[in-house]
Amino acid sequence: QVQLVESGGGLVQPGGSLRLSCAASGSISSIFILGWYRRPPGKARELVATITTSGSTTVYADSVKGRFTISKDNAKKTVYLQMNSLKLEDTAVYYCYARPYSGLSSWGQGTQVTVSS
């Protein structure tokens, strides 16, 4: 089992930047993919970005390409989401996600990101 703890959310103006962090603990070696999802107000949860633990292959939602960057620090067991040029529609609860090679995925508790002027 993997435990995930997010941090770094908050209130930011349109055009601003935030960096989310997700610290992983537990069965780290079992993780195949790390990622971020978000749930905008009144909407379903959606993929933001993912990164493989081996090879660091990344996938981004079209809505964040060119603005968000996912990265990881293996030594710190942490995955990051750098969010630039934030828009009102990026407002959501952001969840960290870990998919193992087998078994059930793990989710963090979520961190609120609010983009507002």
N, C-alpha and C positions, 0 to 999 in steps of 0.2 A: 504494500500500500504506500502511496505517495501523499504527502501533505503539502499543500500549497498556500502561501500567504502573500497576498498582494499589498502593495503600498504605492503611494505617489499620486493618487487621484486628487481632485480639487476643483476649484472654480478658476476659469481662465477666460479672457476675452477672445473674441473671434480674431484669428490670425496668430494667436499665441501658441506656446508650446508647453507640453508636459511630458514627463518620462515616468512610465509605470514600471514597477519592479515586481517580480514574483520569485520568492525564495522557496526552493523545494527541499524537502527532507523525506527520509524514509528510504524506500527501495529505488534509489536514483538510477541504478544500473538497468532497471527494467523499463525505463522511459524510452519510447521510440520517437514521439513527437511532442513538442511543447508548443503552446499557442495561446492566443487571446481571442476571446469571443466578447460580444457586447449585447446588451439588451436595452434598446432605446425605450423611452416611455411609451407604454401602450403597444409595443411591438414585440415580435418574437426575437429570440436570441439569434444572433448572426455571427458568422465567422469574420474575424478581423485579419488575423495573420497566424501562420504556423511556421515552425522551423524544426527540421529533423535534428536529433541529437548527434547523429553520425553523418558527416558531410555538410551539415548546415544548409540544406536545401530549404528555400523559403517559398511561401505561398501568401498572396495578399488578396483581399477583397478588392474589386475594381474601385470601390468608393474611397479607398485609402491609398491606393498606389501612388507613389511619388511624394506622399506626405508622411506616411508612417514607416518606421523601420523596426523590425524585430531582430533581436540579437540575444546571445547567451554568453554567459561566463561560466565555463565548466568548473573552474576552481571555486567559484563562489556559489555554485549550484543555483544560479539565478538567471531568469530570462527577463528581458527588458522589452518595452515597447516605447520607442521614441515617437512622439506625436507632434508634428509641426503643422503650421498653417491650419490650425483647428477651425472647424466650422460649427455653426449652431447644431447641425444635424449629427455631429459627433457626440452630442450629449447622450450619455448612457451609463449603465453600470457595466464595468469591464471585468470580465472573469478570466482568470488564468486556467489553463487546461493542460493536462498531461495524459497522453495516450501511451499505454504500455505496449510491449510486443505481443502480449496476450493478457486477457483479463479485462477488468473494468477500468474505465478512465477515471481520473480524479479532477476535481474542480476546487478552485479557491472560493473564498466567501464573497468576493466581489469588491470593487472599489468604484465610487461614484466619480464620474467626470462630467462637469457641467460647463458648457461653453455659452457664455452670456455677456452681453454688453451692459 
